[in-house]
Amino acid sequence: MVKKHILPLAGMERLMKSAGADRVSEDSKVELRDVLEDIAFELSQKAMKFSIHAGRKTIKAEDIKLASKERT
């Protein structure tokens, strides 16, 4: 199965440059996108479980915060 990417590579470059990088390779943009999408997917799944536990269908910011705290 081919994974469809959601985050744009241009955003990865802007993120790394805002962190101080002078130059950014194409491979590094792809790798950062892959890592961030995996983390976001995992957080979204955990946040969904929190919202269902709370009796909601809507994921709220508090669910994301709880999911991110559980990750560390």
N, C-alpha and C positions, 0 to 999 in steps of 0.2 A: 504494500500500500504506500502510495506517495503522500507524504505529509504536506498539507497545504499550510503555508505560512500566513500569519496575520500581521505581524509587525513589519514595517518597511525597513529596508536596509539603510535608507537615508537617515532614519531616526536613530539607528545604531551608531552611525558615524557622528551625528550631532551630539549624541550622549557621550561618546568617547572623547570628542574634541572639547566638550564642556568640562570634562574631567581633566583636561590638560594635554591630551595627545596632539602632537603636531600633524602626524600623518597616520592614516588608518588603512590597513590592507583590506581587501575584499574578503579574504578568509576570516579575518577577525570580526568583521561585521556579521558574517553568516554564523559564526560560532556564538557570538553574543546573542544574536536573535534566537538561536536554537535553545540556548541555556535559559534565557528570559521567558520564552514561550513555555518551556517545560515547567519552570517555577510557577508561572501564572496559571497554568492548567492545574497543577497540584493545589495551589491556593484556592482556586475557584471550586474545585471538588470539595475541599474541606469546608469552605464557606457555605456551599450549598447544603452540606450536612448540618451545619449550625442553624441555617435558616429553617430547614425542615424540622429540626428538633424544637425550634421556637414556634412551630406551627405556621410558618410563612412560606410562600412560594417565591418571594422576592429576596434576593441577596442584598443585604445592606452593608454599609461601610463597617459597622461593628462586627459583622461576620468575617469580613476580610481581615480586620485587625486581630480578631481572635485566631483565625487560621494562621496568620503570619507569626503570632506569638507562639503558637503550638509548633511551628516549624523549627524554631531555634532550640 
